[in-house]
Amino acid sequence: LDEYRVDAITGGTDALVDVSVKLSKDGKTVTSRGARTDIIMASVEAVIAGMNRLLREEHEDRSQNSD
C-alpha cells in the first residue's frame, strides 16, 4: 500500500466517502477506488479492487510471456 486517501462526497451522518488507494507489486502500480457510506467497507472495496487489478495484470503478463 503506497497511498491511502479518503474524501467525503456528501455531508451529514450518512455521508458517502470515496477511498482511493495506490498499490504496487513487482514494479507495477495501480490505483483503485471504493465509495460507500461506511469508511471501512469503502476501504476494503478499494483495496480488493486494486489487488484484483494487480493480480489480473500479473496473469496477463505471464500469459503473454509464455506465448
C-alpha positions as CSV (number, residue, x, y, z in Angstrom):
1,L,0.0,0.0,0.0
2,D,1.7,3.2,-1.2
3,E,-1.1,5.7,-0.7
4,Y,-4.5,5.9,1.1
5,R,-6.8,8.8,0.6
6,V,-10.4,9.5,1.9
7,D,-12.7,12.2,0.6
8,A,-16.2,13.0,1.8
9,I,-18.5,13.1,-1.2
10,T,-21.6,14.1,0.7
11,G,-22.2,15.6,4.1
12,G,-24.3,14.5,7.1
13,T,-24.5,11.4,9.2
14,D,-24.9,9.1,6.1
15,A,-22.1,10.8,4.2
16,L,-20.7,9.0,1.2
17,V,-17.0,8.6,1.3
18,D,-14.6,7.9,-1.5
19,V,-11.5,6.0,-0.7
20,S,-8.7,5.8,-3.2
21,V,-5.6,3.6,-2.8
22,K,-2.4,3.2,-4.7
23,L,-0.9,-0.3,-4.6
24,S,2.3,-1.7,-6.1
25,K,3.9,-5.0,-6.6
26,D,7.0,-6.0,-8.6
27,G,7.3,-2.6,-10.2
28,K,3.6,-2.3,-11.2
29,T,1.4,0.3,-9.7
30,V,-2.4,0.6,-9.8
31,T,-4.9,3.0,-8.3
32,S,-8.4,1.9,-7.3
33,R,-11.4,3.4,-5.5
34,G,-14.3,2.4,-3.3
35,A,-17.3,4.5,-2.4
36,R,-19.7,3.7,0.4
37,T,-21.3,5.3,3.5
38,D,-19.1,3.1,5.6
39,I,-15.5,4.1,5.5
40,I,-14.3,0.6,6.4
41,M,-16.3,-1.0,3.6
42,A,-15.1,1.7,1.1
43,S,-11.5,1.0,2.1
44,V,-11.9,-2.8,1.8
45,E,-13.6,-2.3,-1.6
46,A,-10.8,-0.1,-2.9
47,V,-8.0,-2.5,-1.6
48,I,-9.7,-5.6,-3.0
49,A,-10.2,-3.9,-6.4
50,G,-6.6,-2.8,-6.5
51,M,-5.3,-6.3,-5.5
52,N,-7.5,-7.9,-8.2
53,R,-6.2,-5.5,-10.8
54,L,-2.6,-6.2,-9.8
55,L,-3.2,-10.0,-10.0
56,R,-5.0,-9.7,-13.3
57,E,-2.2,-7.7,-14.8
58,E,0.3,-10.3,-13.4
59,H,-1.6,-13.1,-15.0
60,E,-1.8,-11.3,-18.4
61,D,1.9,-10.7,-18.3
62,R,2.6,-14.4,-17.6
63,S,0.2,-15.4,-20.5
64,Q,2.0,-13.0,-22.9
65,N,5.4,-14.2,-21.9
66,S,4.5,-17.9,-22.3
67,D,3.3,-17.4,-25.9
